Amino acid sequence: MLAGRRILLIIGGGIAAYKCLELIRRLRDAGAAVVPVLTPGGEQFVTPLSVAALAGHKVYRELFDLTEEAEMGHIQLSRAADLLVVAPATADLMARMAGGQANDLASTLLLATDKRVLVAPAMNVRMWDHPATRRNVARLRGDGVLVVGPDEGAMACGEFGPGRMAEPAAIMAAIGAALGEGPLKGRHVVVTSGPTHEPIDPVRYIANRSSGAQGTAIAAALADLGARVTFVTGPASVPPPQGVSVVAVETARDMLAAVQAALPADAAVMAAAVADWRVTNAAGSKMKKDGTGRLPALEFAENPDILAQVAQMAEGRPRLVVGFAAETDDVIAHATAKRARKGCDWIVANDVSPATGIMGGAENAVTIITAGGADVWPRLPKAEVARRLAARIAGVLA
């Protein structure tokens, strides 16, 4: 998949640096050439000898190497590569990237390059959650830097949470996607996400309790595998992912029109929490209490069933249609019935009863309902659910 590609791998200072040895092996097995750059911090965790042996290439460590700099080596290094990968990307290194600093070899290469950059963050959970890190990552994304991970789990420091560097397999997939070589290259996927807002008057609306986090993660994971993603999103509380075509909508009817305009597609993933009903007599100005105790009489109508309309298309139906079922009881039974009723291929079912904390939370526990039965997944971070679902979709479409 990566035959003939040249990857400049910058190994930052963190315990996760040991994973880069496996990453180098995988890259070379895929046919890529790996040019390693080892930071002083990275050298505390992996040796130049082990990196060079696996890469089959000299390890670059110092900015002011007279032999290399006589030929402007840092410029050549940064531009001869097809892709720059930073793994692990520490909080400090990303902060210097975001600030445009160039005070060592790694930061200079990253500032001097005209190629795409992919970072795999790794740090303590508190460092990852710190507002400064969040700002820096947002700045890097805005500058076009690609981000894979981090994962959630136990850390070397003994704490648990997001901050673990993505596994080599996930980084490989992100590298392939960055180079346009992912398993979903050439495939078009429509993803719906977030809630819809159905107006009652200009300041009030009916909606579902959806942050849009799971749909956003799915769109990002599909794009990481090389898919061209049309992301149709209601008013979500999380920003849309990078690298996708975003269509912002408000109501269910807006979303249906946007989905229809985005077709044809190879797959449709309907993760949006679409309001079932809309107010047919919505007021044109803000409703006021009149002091009499009389309540406004709201009249309702059913919203269009976007999932069913796409799944039951007579012509041009996507090869794979995936629906979602957010249930509070009898999850598998209700989701199985919904799959049959809607005519979709898969249903991703989850328990969103208040005790689970899933609706609007960072984790999800899903069951994939297909014609073959139910596949129960453990509770996972939403990003990991998205990666697993995207890989499953790639298995059908690739």
MARNU-840032 format. One record per residue (C-alpha): chain; x negated, y, z negated. Coordinates in Angstrom, 3 decimals. Layout:
residues N
<site chain="A" east="X" north="Y" up="Z"/>
...
***
This chain:
residues 398
<site chain="A" east="0.000" north="0.000" up="0.000"/>
<site chain="A" east="-2.859" north="2.399" up="-0.818"/>
<site chain="A" east="-5.429" north="1.023" up="1.618"/>
<site chain="A" east="-7.912" north="3.690" up="2.646"/>
<site chain="A" east="-6.617" north="6.265" up="0.162"/>
<site chain="A" east="-9.086" north="8.126" up="-2.055"/>
<site chain="A" east="-8.025" north="8.762" up="-5.662"/>
<site chain="A" east="-9.955" north="11.166" up="-7.889"/>
<site chain="A" east="-9.298" north="9.798" up="-11.390"/>
<site chain="A" east="-9.953" north="12.174" up="-14.302"/>
<site chain="A" east="-10.094" north="10.259" up="-17.585"/>
<site chain="A" east="-9.217" north="12.452" up="-20.555"/>
<site chain="A" east="-10.108" north="11.980" up="-24.206"/>
<site chain="A" east="-7.607" north="9.700" up="-25.917"/>
<site chain="A" east="-7.276" north="6.124" up="-27.089"/>
<site chain="A" east="-5.115" north="5.485" up="-24.004"/>
<site chain="A" east="-8.260" north="5.886" up="-21.889"/>
<site chain="A" east="-8.738" north="2.125" up="-22.150"/>
<site chain="A" east="-5.672" north="1.678" up="-19.907"/>
<site chain="A" east="-7.558" north="3.451" up="-17.132"/>
<site chain="A" east="-9.798" north="0.425" up="-16.719"/>
<site chain="A" east="-6.741" north="-1.606" up="-15.738"/>
<site chain="A" east="-5.509" north="1.257" up="-13.574"/>
<site chain="A" east="-8.824" north="1.344" up="-11.691"/>
<site chain="A" east="-8.622" north="-2.413" up="-11.102"/>
<site chain="A" east="-5.076" north="-2.131" up="-9.753"/>
<site chain="A" east="-5.985" north="0.778" up="-7.484"/>
<site chain="A" east="-8.908" north="-1.085" up="-5.983"/>
<site chain="A" east="-6.820" north="-4.242" up="-5.552"/>
<site chain="A" east="-4.346" north="-2.086" up="-3.599"/>
<site chain="A" east="-7.132" north="-0.943" up="-1.281"/>
<site chain="A" east="-7.753" north="2.513" up="-2.709"/>
<site chain="A" east="-11.152" north="4.060" up="-3.331"/>
<site chain="A" east="-11.492" north="5.412" up="-6.868"/>
<site chain="A" east="-13.801" north="8.327" up="-7.649"/>
<site chain="A" east="-13.990" north="8.577" up="-11.469"/>
<site chain="A" east="-14.526" north="11.703" up="-13.533"/>
<site chain="A" east="-15.109" north="11.090" up="-17.229"/>
<site chain="A" east="-14.583" north="13.959" up="-19.659"/>
<site chain="A" east="-16.697" north="14.206" up="-22.831"/>
<site chain="A" east="-13.623" north="13.149" up="-24.823"/>
<site chain="A" east="-12.918" north="10.260" up="-22.499"/>
<site chain="A" east="-16.493" north="9.069" up="-22.937"/>
<site chain="A" east="-15.747" north="8.526" up="-26.619"/>
<site chain="A" east="-13.287" north="5.771" up="-25.701"/>
<site chain="A" east="-14.632" north="4.164" up="-22.513"/>
<site chain="A" east="-18.210" north="3.989" up="-21.312"/>
<site chain="A" east="-19.538" north="5.349" up="-18.004"/>
<site chain="A" east="-20.949" north="1.880" up="-17.290"/>
<site chain="A" east="-17.583" north="0.102" up="-17.563"/>
<site chain="A" east="-15.829" north="2.767" up="-15.476"/>
<site chain="A" east="-18.514" north="2.713" up="-12.776"/>
<site chain="A" east="-18.560" north="-1.078" up="-12.645"/>
<site chain="A" east="-14.815" north="-1.315" up="-12.085"/>
<site chain="A" east="-14.615" north="1.648" up="-9.710"/>
<site chain="A" east="-17.653" north="0.638" up="-7.714"/>
<site chain="A" east="-18.559" north="4.308" up="-7.642"/>
<site chain="A" east="-20.719" north="6.785" up="-9.492"/>
<site chain="A" east="-19.076" north="8.399" up="-12.516"/>
<site chain="A" east="-19.057" north="12.220" up="-12.502"/>
<site chain="A" east="-19.471" north="13.825" up="-15.922"/>
<site chain="A" east="-21.170" north="17.226" up="-15.730"/>
<site chain="A" east="-20.180" north="20.400" up="-13.894"/>
<site chain="A" east="-23.707" north="21.774" up="-13.593"/>
<site chain="A" east="-25.458" north="18.862" up="-11.961"/>
<site chain="A" east="-28.064" north="20.623" up="-9.819"/>
<site chain="A" east="-28.138" north="17.966" up="-7.078"/>
<site chain="A" east="-24.390" north="17.983" up="-6.653"/>
<site chain="A" east="-23.931" north="21.728" up="-7.103"/>
<site chain="A" east="-26.491" north="22.472" up="-4.389"/>
<site chain="A" east="-23.798" north="21.160" up="-2.063"/>
<site chain="A" east="-20.893" north="22.671" up="-4.033"/>
<site chain="A" east="-20.082" north="19.197" up="-5.344"/>
<site chain="A" east="-17.028" north="20.155" up="-7.402"/>
<site chain="A" east="-15.360" north="21.682" up="-4.336"/>
<site chain="A" east="-16.079" north="18.612" up="-2.236"/>
<site chain="A" east="-14.887" north="16.252" up="-4.961"/>
<site chain="A" east="-11.608" north="18.076" up="-5.432"/>
<site chain="A" east="-10.762" north="18.274" up="-1.741"/>
<site chain="A" east="-12.065" north="14.985" up="-0.394"/>
<site chain="A" east="-9.480" north="13.059" up="-2.436"/>
<site chain="A" east="-5.956" north="12.294" up="-1.265"/>
<site chain="A" east="-4.638" north="12.680" up="-4.819"/>
<site chain="A" east="-5.972" north="13.787" up="-8.219"/>
<site chain="A" east="-4.794" north="11.693" up="-11.177"/>
<site chain="A" east="-5.327" north="12.741" up="-14.799"/>
<site chain="A" east="-4.941" north="9.832" up="-17.212"/>
<site chain="A" east="-4.744" north="10.219" up="-20.084"/>
<site chain="A" east="-3.752" north="13.872" up="-19.826"/>
<site chain="A" east="-4.301" north="15.242" up="-23.311"/>
<site chain="A" east="-2.487" north="18.223" up="-24.783"/>
<site chain="A" east="-5.719" north="20.245" up="-24.590"/>
<site chain="A" east="-6.416" north="19.367" up="-20.964"/>
<site chain="A" east="-2.867" north="20.196" up="-19.885"/>
<site chain="A" east="-3.032" north="23.479" up="-21.793"/>
<site chain="A" east="-6.197" north="24.419" up="-19.903"/>
<site chain="A" east="-4.593" north="23.359" up="-16.619"/>
<site chain="A" east="-1.532" north="25.500" up="-17.347"/>
<site chain="A" east="-3.760" north="28.460" up="-18.182"/>
<site chain="A" east="-5.888" north="28.105" up="-15.049"/>
<site chain="A" east="-9.119" north="27.586" up="-16.985"/>
<site chain="A" east="-12.245" north="26.143" up="-15.398"/>
<site chain="A" east="-14.748" north="25.624" up="-18.218"/>
<site chain="A" east="-15.777" north="22.026" up="-17.508"/>
<site chain="A" east="-15.887" north="19.607" up="-14.586"/>
<site chain="A" east="-12.335" north="18.265" up="-15.012"/>
<site chain="A" east="-10.607" north="21.657" up="-15.266"/>
<site chain="A" east="-12.730" north="23.078" up="-12.446"/>
<site chain="A" east="-11.795" north="20.218" up="-10.137"/>
<site chain="A" east="-8.136" north="20.681" up="-10.961"/>
<site chain="A" east="-8.294" north="24.409" up="-10.262"/>
<site chain="A" east="-10.309" north="24.064" up="-7.051"/>
<site chain="A" east="-8.197" north="21.369" up="-5.412"/>
<site chain="A" east="-5.761" north="21.815" up="-2.559"/>
<site chain="A" east="-4.292" north="18.309" up="-3.062"/>
<site chain="A" east="-1.421" north="17.049" up="-5.194"/>
<site chain="A" east="-2.059" north="16.382" up="-8.868"/>
<site chain="A" east="-0.422" north="13.686" up="-10.997"/>
<site chain="A" east="-0.788" north="13.699" up="-14.788"/>
<site chain="A" east="-0.002" north="10.923" up="-17.284"/>
<site chain="A" east="0.359" north="12.640" up="-20.681"/>
<site chain="A" east="-0.758" north="10.870" up="-23.849"/>
<site chain="A" east="-0.770" north="12.318" up="-27.356"/>
<site chain="A" east="0.738" north="12.161" up="-30.817"/>
<site chain="A" east="4.522" north="12.531" up="-30.908"/>
<site chain="A" east="4.339" north="15.831" up="-32.830"/>
<site chain="A" east="1.920" north="17.233" up="-30.280"/>
<site chain="A" east="4.196" north="16.156" up="-27.420"/>
<site chain="A" east="7.244" north="17.719" up="-29.119"/>
<site chain="A" east="5.433" north="20.978" up="-29.947"/>
<site chain="A" east="6.896" north="24.012" up="-28.126"/>
<site chain="A" east="3.460" north="24.911" up="-26.742"/>
<site chain="A" east="3.099" north="21.520" up="-25.062"/>
<site chain="A" east="6.636" north="21.746" up="-23.737"/>
<site chain="A" east="5.868" north="25.158" up="-22.250"/>
<site chain="A" east="2.663" north="23.902" up="-20.681"/>
<site chain="A" east="4.318" north="20.865" up="-19.117"/>
<site chain="A" east="7.127" north="23.049" up="-17.771"/>
<site chain="A" east="4.533" north="25.427" up="-16.283"/>
<site chain="A" east="2.664" north="22.535" up="-14.667"/>
<site chain="A" east="5.864" north="21.106" up="-13.202"/>
<site chain="A" east="6.714" north="24.542" up="-11.873"/>
<site chain="A" east="3.284" north="24.670" up="-10.236"/>
<site chain="A" east="4.040" north="21.407" up="-8.455"/>
<site chain="A" east="2.084" north="19.057" up="-10.716"/>
<site chain="A" east="3.670" north="15.591" up="-10.879"/>
<site chain="A" east="4.215" north="13.983" up="-14.298"/>
<site chain="A" east="4.607" north="10.297" up="-15.146"/>
<site chain="A" east="5.645" north="9.407" up="-18.704"/>
<site chain="A" east="5.008" north="9.586" up="-21.525"/>
<site chain="A" east="6.642" north="6.456" up="-22.929"/>
<site chain="A" east="8.090" north="6.026" up="-26.393"/>
<site chain="A" east="6.745" north="3.537" up="-28.900"/>
<site chain="A" east="4.241" north="2.845" up="-31.654"/>
<site chain="A" east="1.031" north="4.862" up="-31.527"/>
<site chain="A" east="-2.514" north="4.265" up="-32.689"/>
<site chain="A" east="-1.995" north="6.858" up="-35.429"/>
<site chain="A" east="0.846" north="4.780" up="-36.881"/>
<site chain="A" east="3.677" north="7.077" up="-35.836"/>
<site chain="A" east="6.483" north="6.196" up="-33.442"/>
<site chain="A" east="8.041" north="8.259" up="-30.674"/>
<site chain="A" east="7.371" north="9.717" up="-27.232"/>
<site chain="A" east="3.725" north="10.282" up="-26.404"/>
<site chain="A" east="2.348" north="6.907" up="-25.285"/>
<site chain="A" east="0.698" north="7.049" up="-21.880"/>
<site chain="A" east="2.715" north="5.355" up="-19.147"/>
<site chain="A" east="1.622" north="1.823" up="-18.361"/>
<site chain="A" east="-0.689" north="1.252" up="-15.368"/>
<site chain="A" east="2.153" north="-0.267" up="-13.331"/>
<site chain="A" east="4.247" north="2.885" up="-13.758"/>
<site chain="A" east="1.286" north="5.107" up="-12.892"/>
<site chain="A" east="0.648" north="3.001" up="-9.793"/>
<site chain="A" east="4.265" north="3.482" up="-8.709"/>
<site chain="A" east="3.969" north="7.238" up="-9.268"/>
<site chain="A" east="0.733" north="7.333" up="-7.248"/>
<site chain="A" east="2.394" north="5.475" up="-4.402"/>
<site chain="A" east="5.345" north="7.866" up="-4.452"/>
<site chain="A" east="3.058" north="10.915" up="-4.564"/>
<site chain="A" east="1.326" north="9.625" up="-1.452"/>
<site chain="A" east="4.603" north="8.782" up="0.248"/>
<site chain="A" east="3.941" north="5.062" up="-0.073"/>
<site chain="A" east="6.502" north="3.969" up="-2.686"/>
<site chain="A" east="8.797" north="0.973" up="-2.154"/>
<site chain="A" east="11.719" north="3.317" up="-1.470"/>
<site chain="A" east="9.905" north="5.330" up="1.181"/>
<site chain="A" east="12.353" north="6.177" up="3.966"/>
<site chain="A" east="15.409" north="5.453" up="1.796"/>
<site chain="A" east="18.020" north="8.064" up="0.884"/>
<site chain="A" east="19.775" north="7.829" up="-2.466"/>
<site chain="A" east="22.581" north="10.056" up="-3.744"/>
<site chain="A" east="22.660" north="10.475" up="-7.531"/>
<site chain="A" east="25.427" north="12.245" up="-9.443"/>
<site chain="A" east="24.757" north="13.482" up="-12.953"/>
<site chain="A" east="25.992" north="15.611" up="-15.821"/>
<site chain="A" east="29.537" north="16.541" up="-16.755"/>
<site chain="A" east="32.089" north="18.383" up="-14.666"/>
<site chain="A" east="33.869" north="21.473" up="-15.997"/>
<site chain="A" east="37.569" north="21.806" up="-15.225"/>
<site chain="A" east="38.756" north="25.384" up="-15.913"/>
<site chain="A" east="41.611" north="26.213" up="-18.267"/>
<site chain="A" east="40.982" north="29.917" up="-17.837"/>
<site chain="A" east="37.844" north="31.922" up="-16.950"/>
<site chain="A" east="36.189" north="31.182" up="-20.318"/>
<site chain="A" east="37.520" north="27.738" up="-21.300"/>
<site chain="A" east="37.248" north="24.354" up="-19.652"/>
<site chain="A" east="37.707" north="20.602" up="-20.086"/>
<site chain="A" east="34.516" north="18.521" up="-20.003"/>
<site chain="A" east="32.877" north="15.320" up="-21.187"/>
<site chain="A" east="30.055" north="15.167" up="-23.751"/>
<site chain="A" east="27.264" north="14.497" up="-21.280"/>
<site chain="A" east="23.816" north="16.113" up="-21.271"/>
<site chain="A" east="22.918" north="14.774" up="-17.834"/>
<site chain="A" east="19.686" north="13.321" up="-19.257"/>
<site chain="A" east="20.223" north="9.778" up="-17.977"/>
<site chain="A" east="21.213" north="10.815" up="-14.458"/>
<site chain="A" east="18.275" north="13.213" up="-14.310"/>
<site chain="A" east="15.885" north="10.466" up="-15.378"/>
<site chain="A" east="17.304" north="8.108" up="-12.749"/>
<site chain="A" east="16.868" north="10.673" up="-9.983"/>
<site chain="A" east="13.260" north="11.276" up="-11.071"/>
<site chain="A" east="12.514" north="7.538" up="-11.219"/>
<site chain="A" east="13.926" north="6.975" up="-7.731"/>
<site chain="A" east="11.878" north="9.885" up="-6.367"/>
<site chain="A" east="8.797" north="8.404" up="-8.068"/>
<site chain="A" east="9.349" north="5.256" up="-5.977"/>
<site chain="A" east="9.370" north="7.317" up="-2.782"/>
<site chain="A" east="13.108" north="7.774" up="-2.225"/>
<site chain="A" east="14.584" north="10.925" up="-0.752"/>
<site chain="A" east="17.054" north="11.855" up="-3.479"/>
<site chain="A" east="20.071" north="14.130" up="-3.204"/>
<site chain="A" east="20.863" north="15.073" up="-6.795"/>
<site chain="A" east="24.441" north="16.289" up="-7.267"/>
<site chain="A" east="24.694" north="17.670" up="-10.780"/>
<site chain="A" east="27.377" north="19.258" up="-12.871"/>
<site chain="A" east="26.533" north="21.866" up="-15.555"/>
<site chain="A" east="23.996" north="19.716" up="-17.423"/>
<site chain="A" east="22.014" north="20.775" up="-20.480"/>
<site chain="A" east="18.725" north="19.400" up="-19.091"/>
<site chain="A" east="16.880" north="20.846" up="-16.081"/>
<site chain="A" east="16.940" north="18.909" up="-12.798"/>
<site chain="A" east="13.876" north="16.857" up="-11.881"/>
<site chain="A" east="11.171" north="17.951" up="-9.479"/>
<site chain="A" east="10.932" north="16.494" up="-6.005"/>
<site chain="A" east="14.640" north="16.040" up="-5.318"/>
<site chain="A" east="17.249" north="17.999" up="-3.374"/>
<site chain="A" east="19.498" north="19.604" up="-5.998"/>
<site chain="A" east="23.157" north="20.406" up="-5.333"/>
<site chain="A" east="24.746" north="22.166" up="-8.319"/>
<site chain="A" east="28.514" north="21.823" up="-8.735"/>
<site chain="A" east="31.091" north="22.569" up="-11.396"/>
<site chain="A" east="34.325" north="20.644" up="-10.881"/>
<site chain="A" east="35.112" north="17.068" up="-9.879"/>
<site chain="A" east="36.427" north="18.244" up="-6.523"/>
<site chain="A" east="33.188" north="20.188" up="-5.959"/>
<site chain="A" east="31.234" north="17.034" up="-6.760"/>
<site chain="A" east="33.265" north="14.889" up="-4.364"/>
<site chain="A" east="32.707" north="17.380" up="-1.544"/>
<site chain="A" east="28.962" north="17.493" up="-2.263"/>
<site chain="A" east="28.690" north="13.693" up="-2.293"/>
<site chain="A" east="30.585" north="13.389" up="0.972"/>
<site chain="A" east="28.333" north="16.033" up="2.547"/>
<site chain="A" east="25.218" north="14.137" up="1.369"/>
<site chain="A" east="26.243" north="10.859" up="3.020"/>
<site chain="A" east="25.132" north="8.689" up="4.729"/>
<site chain="A" east="22.820" north="7.160" up="2.160"/>
<site chain="A" east="21.246" north="3.804" up="1.454"/>
<site chain="A" east="22.472" north="3.854" up="-2.134"/>
<site chain="A" east="24.708" north="5.924" up="-4.387"/>
<site chain="A" east="24.186" north="6.046" up="-8.155"/>
<site chain="A" east="27.211" north="7.644" up="-9.804"/>
<site chain="A" east="25.907" north="8.558" up="-13.249"/>
<site chain="A" east="28.009" north="11.724" up="-13.700"/>
<site chain="A" east="30.584" north="11.913" up="-16.471"/>
<site chain="A" east="33.394" north="13.213" up="-14.290"/>
<site chain="A" east="36.456" north="14.630" up="-16.058"/>
<site chain="A" east="39.448" north="12.402" up="-15.374"/>
<site chain="A" east="41.931" north="15.278" up="-15.311"/>
<site chain="A" east="42.060" north="18.914" up="-14.310"/>
<site chain="A" east="44.439" north="21.721" up="-15.289"/>
<site chain="A" east="46.709" north="22.574" up="-12.387"/>
<site chain="A" east="48.010" north="25.806" up="-13.921"/>
<site chain="A" east="44.687" north="27.298" up="-15.000"/>
<site chain="A" east="45.012" north="30.961" up="-15.887"/>
<site chain="A" east="43.305" north="33.642" up="-13.844"/>
<site chain="A" east="42.496" north="35.671" up="-16.959"/>
<site chain="A" east="41.669" north="34.725" up="-20.522"/>
<site chain="A" east="44.616" north="33.286" up="-22.423"/>
<site chain="A" east="45.501" north="35.235" up="-25.571"/>
<site chain="A" east="47.228" north="34.242" up="-28.773"/>
<site chain="A" east="50.391" north="36.319" up="-29.032"/>
<site chain="A" east="50.985" north="35.900" up="-32.758"/>
<site chain="A" east="54.140" north="33.820" up="-32.312"/>
<site chain="A" east="52.480" north="30.451" up="-32.783"/>
<site chain="A" east="53.535" north="29.309" up="-29.322"/>
<site chain="A" east="50.977" north="27.124" up="-27.578"/>
<site chain="A" east="50.175" north="27.375" up="-23.879"/>
<site chain="A" east="51.737" north="24.652" up="-21.757"/>
<site chain="A" east="48.935" north="23.080" up="-19.755"/>
<site chain="A" east="49.813" north="20.929" up="-16.776"/>
<site chain="A" east="47.400" north="18.196" up="-15.693"/>
<site chain="A" east="46.608" north="16.228" up="-12.564"/>
<site chain="A" east="44.182" north="13.375" up="-11.968"/>
<site chain="A" east="40.848" north="14.283" up="-10.468"/>
<site chain="A" east="39.616" north="12.413" up="-7.397"/>
<site chain="A" east="37.920" north="9.095" up="-8.144"/>
<site chain="A" east="34.505" north="9.727" up="-6.587"/>
<site chain="A" east="33.091" north="6.302" up="-7.361"/>
<site chain="A" east="36.052" north="4.443" up="-5.885"/>
<site chain="A" east="36.155" north="6.619" up="-2.784"/>
<site chain="A" east="32.472" north="5.971" up="-2.027"/>
<site chain="A" east="32.622" north="2.269" up="-2.923"/>
<site chain="A" east="35.693" north="1.664" up="-0.767"/>
<site chain="A" east="34.574" north="3.566" up="2.332"/>
<site chain="A" east="35.623" north="1.735" up="5.485"/>
<site chain="A" east="32.678" north="3.096" up="7.455"/>
<site chain="A" east="29.308" north="4.389" up="6.358"/>
<site chain="A" east="29.455" north="2.883" up="2.875"/>
<site chain="A" east="26.058" north="2.914" up="1.126"/>
<site chain="A" east="24.473" north="-0.504" up="0.975"/>
<site chain="A" east="24.413" north="-0.303" up="-2.815"/>
<site chain="A" east="26.926" north="1.600" up="-4.955"/>
<site chain="A" east="26.221" north="1.820" up="-8.677"/>
<site chain="A" east="28.788" north="3.140" up="-11.140"/>
<site chain="A" east="28.608" north="3.935" up="-14.837"/>
<site chain="A" east="31.009" north="3.016" up="-17.605"/>
<site chain="A" east="30.741" north="4.899" up="-20.885"/>
<site chain="A" east="32.892" north="2.942" up="-23.314"/>
<site chain="A" east="33.628" north="3.058" up="-27.031"/>
<site chain="A" east="34.967" north="-0.501" up="-27.459"/>
<site chain="A" east="35.012" north="-3.849" up="-25.595"/>
<site chain="A" east="32.206" north="-2.451" up="-23.448"/>
<site chain="A" east="31.488" north="-5.472" up="-21.251"/>
<site chain="A" east="35.144" north="-6.376" up="-20.709"/>
<site chain="A" east="36.132" north="-2.834" up="-19.748"/>
<site chain="A" east="33.084" north="-2.365" up="-17.521"/>
<site chain="A" east="33.667" north="-5.672" up="-15.739"/>
<site chain="A" east="37.251" north="-4.682" up="-15.028"/>
<site chain="A" east="36.102" north="-1.267" up="-13.820"/>
<site chain="A" east="33.634" north="-2.794" up="-11.364"/>
<site chain="A" east="36.368" north="-4.910" up="-9.816"/>
<site chain="A" east="38.837" north="-2.011" up="-9.738"/>
<site chain="A" east="36.450" north="0.500" up="-8.194"/>
<site chain="A" east="34.836" north="-1.876" up="-5.698"/>
<site chain="A" east="31.235" north="-0.946" up="-6.575"/>
<site chain="A" east="28.327" north="-3.371" up="-6.585"/>
<site chain="A" east="26.992" north="-2.705" up="-10.069"/>
<site chain="A" east="28.280" north="-1.010" up="-13.192"/>
<site chain="A" east="25.868" north="0.329" up="-15.796"/>
<site chain="A" east="27.825" north="0.037" up="-19.026"/>
<site chain="A" east="26.941" north="1.609" up="-22.338"/>
<site chain="A" east="28.494" north="1.988" up="-25.766"/>
<site chain="A" east="28.950" north="5.687" up="-26.462"/>
<site chain="A" east="30.896" north="5.390" up="-29.702"/>
<site chain="A" east="29.830" north="8.154" up="-32.120"/>
<site chain="A" east="27.838" north="5.790" up="-34.337"/>
<site chain="A" east="25.409" north="4.950" up="-31.503"/>
<site chain="A" east="24.215" north="8.537" up="-30.971"/>
<site chain="A" east="23.745" north="7.718" up="-27.284"/>
<site chain="A" east="25.918" north="10.442" up="-25.781"/>
<site chain="A" east="23.547" north="13.400" up="-25.597"/>
<site chain="A" east="20.734" north="11.433" up="-27.263"/>
<site chain="A" east="17.292" north="10.341" up="-26.056"/>
<site chain="A" east="17.977" north="6.597" up="-25.859"/>
<site chain="A" east="20.442" north="4.292" up="-24.152"/>
<site chain="A" east="21.500" north="0.669" up="-24.523"/>
<site chain="A" east="22.969" north="-0.559" up="-21.251"/>
<site chain="A" east="24.403" north="-3.691" up="-19.719"/>
<site chain="A" east="24.198" north="-4.154" up="-15.953"/>
<site chain="A" east="27.434" north="-5.701" up="-14.674"/>
<site chain="A" east="27.206" north="-7.368" up="-11.262"/>
<site chain="A" east="29.100" north="-10.035" up="-9.389"/>
<site chain="A" east="26.766" north="-12.535" up="-11.032"/>
<site chain="A" east="27.579" north="-11.507" up="-14.607"/>
<site chain="A" east="26.191" north="-9.254" up="-17.332"/>
<site chain="A" east="22.521" north="-8.442" up="-17.925"/>
<site chain="A" east="22.108" north="-6.962" up="-21.404"/>
<site chain="A" east="19.127" north="-4.624" up="-21.853"/>
<site chain="A" east="17.698" north="-3.607" up="-25.239"/>
<site chain="A" east="17.998" north="-0.082" up="-26.519"/>
<site chain="A" east="15.370" north="1.956" up="-24.667"/>
<site chain="A" east="14.364" north="5.568" up="-24.003"/>
<site chain="A" east="16.458" north="6.933" up="-21.165"/>
<site chain="A" east="13.344" north="7.374" up="-19.034"/>
<site chain="A" east="12.576" north="3.658" up="-19.366"/>
<site chain="A" east="16.186" north="2.721" up="-18.540"/>
<site chain="A" east="15.824" north="4.876" up="-15.433"/>
<site chain="A" east="12.541" north="3.254" up="-14.406"/>
<site chain="A" east="13.973" north="-0.246" up="-14.806"/>
<site chain="A" east="17.115" north="0.631" up="-12.888"/>
<site chain="A" east="15.119" north="2.292" up="-10.105"/>
<site chain="A" east="12.912" north="-0.805" up="-9.821"/>
<site chain="A" east="16.026" north="-2.977" up="-9.586"/>
<site chain="A" east="17.455" north="-0.744" up="-6.871"/>
<site chain="A" east="14.146" north="-0.916" up="-5.003"/>
<site chain="A" east="14.378" north="-4.695" up="-5.162"/>
<site chain="A" east="17.610" north="-4.502" up="-3.150"/>
<site chain="A" east="16.697" north="-1.728" up="-0.720"/>
<site chain="A" east="12.977" north="-2.300" up="-0.126"/>
***
